[in-house]
Amino acid sequence: MPQLPGERQYRSMMPLAIVGEGVSKRFDTDYYVEGYASTFNDPYVLHDWGDWEYVEIIDPDAFRDADMSDIIMQFDHQGKVYARMSNHTLIVEPDQHGLFVAADLGKTTNSRMMWEDIDAGLVTKMSWGFTIAPDGLSYVDDESEHRTTATITRVEKVFDVSAVSLPADPNTEISARSLYDGAIERVQEERLLRETAQRERARSLLALKAKAVNVRTINR
């Protein structure tokens, strides 16, 4: 199972929420949105090969040493910046539930237009971009359940949270390639190699048993 230090990755996140009057806000603005980039200890299927699932979990301590110094908010991970931490219009921080996100989208015309799209239900989801630390990924293969469970224990850096028009579905092949830059395919190849090696060992064991039976028969 390859670890993926330094490779930028993206995950779909929960919907952004427009917070109305009478509800506590992290910013004093009429153009306020909030949501969670990830939830802790909450397994989700990142890829499904049909006969094998790849499941991912975010550890509650995964952001403990992460570089979160100047995260930005974009649309589809590119183009204009609608909020950012360095000008105090964006909050991205872990809490007891997950990685919390709050934004003030009232500072520019473009930001207010983004808020209007969210308020109108035209843009409803986000994703976040990050890299995993070199020692920040562990995994377990469960042959009985036909599942690999990977746990992200250390995030190296969070780059952005982006409102997206069509959030990537991690269960599709094309999304998996974009998420892992070929690593999903390498995971599958390694699993198939392990299965082949297990079958070869089983064949060798059967051959040895058959040989032992033949020897005993001859000696009689």
Backbone torsions as a table, in degrees:
resi	resn	phi	psi	omega
1	MET	NA	113.0	-177.3
2	PRO	-75.0	135.0	167.9
3	GLN	-82.1	159.5	-169.6
4	LEU	-127.1	55.7	179.1
5	PRO	-66.0	135.8	174.1
6	GLY	82.0	-8.1	179.1
7	GLU	-91.3	120.9	-178.1
8	ARG	-69.6	137.0	-176.8
9	GLN	-130.3	160.8	-178.7
10	TYR	-133.2	143.0	177.2
11	ARG	-133.6	139.6	172.0
12	SER	-66.9	149.0	-179.4
13	MET	-128.7	173.4	179.2
14	MET	-62.5	159.5	-179.3
15	PRO	-61.2	146.3	169.0
16	LEU	-71.3	146.8	-179.0
17	ALA	-118.9	134.7	170.0
18	ILE	-83.5	122.9	-177.4
19	VAL	-99.5	123.2	-175.8
20	GLY	-88.6	-170.7	-178.8
21	GLU	-66.9	148.4	177.5
22	GLY	83.4	-0.7	178.5
23	VAL	-110.0	138.3	-178.4
24	SER	-60.9	133.1	179.7
25	LYS	-121.1	152.1	176.0
26	ARG	-86.1	-16.4	175.5
27	PHE	-128.4	143.0	177.3
28	ASP	-86.2	84.1	-176.9
29	THR	-153.1	153.3	174.5
30	ASP	-83.1	-7.2	-176.4
31	TYR	-115.0	63.8	-172.2
32	TYR	-110.0	135.1	173.7
33	VAL	-134.2	153.8	176.8
34	GLU	-152.1	164.4	179.0
35	GLY	178.1	-168.4	178.7
36	TYR	-123.5	129.9	176.6
37	ALA	-75.0	-32.0	177.6
38	SER	-155.8	160.0	174.2
39	THR	-120.3	146.0	-173.6
40	PHE	-87.2	147.4	177.1
41	ASN	51.3	37.3	-176.6
42	ASP	-124.3	89.0	-173.8
43	PRO	-61.3	140.7	174.8
44	TYR	-140.0	147.7	-179.8
45	VAL	-80.7	116.4	179.1
46	LEU	-87.4	-30.9	178.5
47	HIS	-155.0	145.2	179.8
48	ASP	-130.9	115.6	179.4
49	TRP	-88.1	3.2	-176.4
50	GLY	96.0	-54.1	178.3
51	ASP	-104.4	0.8	-178.2
52	TRP	-155.2	134.7	178.8
53	GLU	-106.5	146.3	171.5
54	TYR	-113.0	110.8	-174.9
55	VAL	-109.0	142.4	-178.4
56	GLU	-124.3	147.5	178.2
57	ILE	-135.1	139.6	173.8
58	ILE	-99.8	121.2	178.5
59	ASP	-72.9	143.7	-179.5
60	PRO	-60.0	-23.8	179.4
61	ASP	-95.7	9.8	-172.9
62	ALA	-63.1	-26.8	-176.2
63	PHE	-100.0	9.8	-174.1
64	ARG	-56.9	-44.5	-177.7
65	ASP	-112.9	16.6	-175.2
66	ALA	-72.1	146.1	172.3
67	ASP	-79.4	108.9	179.4
68	MET	-127.5	40.6	-168.7
69	SER	-75.1	-34.6	-179.2
70	ASP	-152.4	68.3	178.5
71	ILE	-72.7	146.2	178.7
72	ILE	-119.1	160.8	173.7
73	MET	-113.3	125.8	-179.3
74	GLN	-127.8	-171.6	172.3
75	PHE	-120.0	122.7	-177.6
76	ASP	56.1	33.2	174.4
77	HIS	61.6	26.8	-179.2
78	GLN	-158.6	169.8	173.6
79	GLY	76.3	-139.4	-172.8
80	LYS	-65.3	152.4	175.0
81	VAL	-102.3	124.7	-175.8
82	TYR	-99.1	-22.1	175.8
83	ALA	-162.2	156.2	177.4
84	ARG	-156.4	155.7	-176.0
85	MET	-67.1	-36.8	-173.3
86	SER	-68.2	-22.0	175.9
87	ASN	-107.0	16.1	171.3
88	HIS	63.7	36.5	173.6
89	THR	-114.3	2.6	-177.6
90	LEU	-140.9	134.7	174.0
91	ILE	-120.6	126.9	173.1
92	VAL	-134.2	112.0	-175.3
93	GLU	-153.3	144.6	176.7
94	PRO	-75.9	141.9	170.6
95	ASP	-130.6	-163.2	-175.9
96	GLN	-69.2	-17.6	-176.5
97	HIS	-98.7	-38.8	-177.3
98	GLY	175.5	-154.5	179.0
99	LEU	-94.7	105.5	-173.8
100	PHE	-82.9	141.1	178.9
101	VAL	-129.6	132.2	173.1
102	ALA	-139.1	142.0	-176.9
103	ALA	-140.2	143.7	170.1
104	ASP	-99.7	109.4	-178.4
105	LEU	-102.6	30.7	-176.5
106	GLY	-107.8	7.0	-172.2
107	LYS	-86.6	-25.7	-179.0
108	THR	-134.4	164.2	177.8
109	THR	-61.7	-42.3	-179.8
110	ASN	-64.6	-39.5	178.6
111	SER	-65.0	-41.5	178.9
112	ARG	-66.0	-34.5	176.3
113	MET	-65.7	-37.4	176.3
114	MET	-64.7	-43.3	177.5
115	TRP	-58.7	-41.7	179.3
116	GLU	-63.5	-38.7	177.0
117	ASP	-64.0	-39.8	178.0
118	ILE	-67.9	-43.9	-179.2
119	ASP	-63.2	-33.0	-179.1
120	ALA	-82.3	-5.1	-179.3
121	GLY	80.9	11.6	178.4
122	LEU	-77.6	-33.1	176.3
123	VAL	-121.9	118.6	-172.7
124	THR	-123.7	-12.9	-175.0
125	LYS	-126.7	165.9	174.8
126	MET	-136.3	167.1	166.9
127	SER	-138.4	168.3	-178.2
128	TRP	-132.8	146.5	-178.4
129	GLY	-107.8	136.2	-175.6
130	PHE	-159.8	169.0	170.7
131	THR	-124.0	150.4	178.4
132	ILE	-93.6	139.6	176.8
133	ALA	-64.5	155.4	-178.0
134	PRO	-53.7	-34.2	180.0
135	ASP	-109.6	26.4	-170.1
136	GLY	-102.1	17.4	-178.2
137	LEU	-139.5	127.5	174.2
138	SER	-126.1	156.4	-177.8
139	TYR	-146.8	157.0	177.8
140	VAL	-136.1	130.2	173.8
141	ASP	-92.1	129.9	175.8
142	ASP	-115.6	98.4	-176.8
143	GLU	-64.2	-35.9	-176.9
144	SER	-67.6	-33.1	-179.8
145	GLU	-98.0	-3.0	-178.2
146	HIS	55.7	54.8	-172.6
147	ARG	-147.5	139.2	167.4
148	THR	-108.0	125.6	178.5
149	THR	-110.0	117.1	178.4
150	ALA	-104.3	136.4	177.6
151	THR	-116.6	120.4	174.3
152	ILE	-82.3	111.1	-177.1
153	THR	-100.1	-20.7	179.2
154	ARG	-146.5	117.5	171.9
155	VAL	-89.6	131.5	-178.9
156	GLU	-79.8	-48.2	-177.4
157	LYS	-153.3	140.7	171.4
158	VAL	-105.6	124.1	-175.7
159	PHE	-94.1	-47.8	-174.3
160	ASP	-157.4	159.5	163.6
161	VAL	-119.1	129.7	-172.6
162	SER	-128.2	130.0	166.8
163	ALA	-67.2	138.8	-176.0
164	VAL	-130.0	146.2	-179.9
165	SER	-75.0	-42.7	178.5
166	LEU	-134.0	95.5	-177.8
167	PRO	-60.4	140.1	-178.8
168	ALA	-62.3	131.9	174.0
169	ASP	-90.1	109.5	-174.8
170	PRO	-66.7	-9.3	-179.9
171	ASN	-87.0	-2.6	179.4
172	THR	-99.4	150.9	-174.8
173	GLU	-62.9	-42.8	-176.8
174	ILE	-65.0	-37.4	178.0
175	SER	-67.5	-40.3	-179.4
176	ALA	-61.9	-38.6	179.0
177	ARG	-65.8	-40.6	-180.0
178	SER	-70.3	-33.2	-179.7
179	LEU	-68.8	-42.1	-169.4
180	TYR	-117.2	2.9	176.9
181	ASP	51.0	45.1	177.6
182	GLY	95.0	-8.7	-175.5
183	ALA	-68.5	-34.2	178.0
184	ILE	-58.8	-43.0	178.7
185	GLU	-63.3	-37.9	179.0
186	ARG	-65.8	-36.9	177.1
187	VAL	-60.5	-46.4	-179.5
188	GLN	-63.2	-41.9	179.3
189	GLU	-61.5	-42.7	179.5
190	GLU	-64.6	-38.8	179.0
191	ARG	-64.6	-42.8	179.0
192	LEU	-64.7	-36.2	176.8
193	LEU	-64.8	-40.2	178.0
194	ARG	-63.5	-43.0	179.7
195	GLU	-63.8	-39.8	177.8
196	THR	-63.0	-43.2	179.1
197	ALA	-63.2	-39.1	178.3
198	GLN	-64.5	-40.1	178.6
199	ARG	-65.9	-39.3	178.3
200	GLU	-64.1	-40.3	177.6
201	ARG	-63.8	-40.0	179.2
202	ALA	-64.4	-41.5	178.5
203	ARG	-63.2	-42.6	180.0
204	SER	-62.8	-39.8	179.4
205	LEU	-65.4	-42.6	177.9
206	LEU	-63.4	-39.5	178.8
207	ALA	-63.9	-41.1	178.6
208	LEU	-64.6	-41.2	178.8
209	LYS	-63.6	-42.5	179.3
210	ALA	-63.9	-39.4	178.6
211	LYS	-64.5	-41.1	179.3
212	ALA	-63.9	-39.3	178.1
213	VAL	-63.2	-42.5	179.7
214	ASN	-63.5	-40.4	179.0
215	VAL	-62.8	-44.5	179.9
216	ARG	-63.1	-38.3	-179.0
217	THR	-66.2	-41.8	179.4
218	ILE	-64.8	-41.9	-177.2
219	ASN	-66.5	-24.3	177.7
220	ARG	-69.5	NA	NA
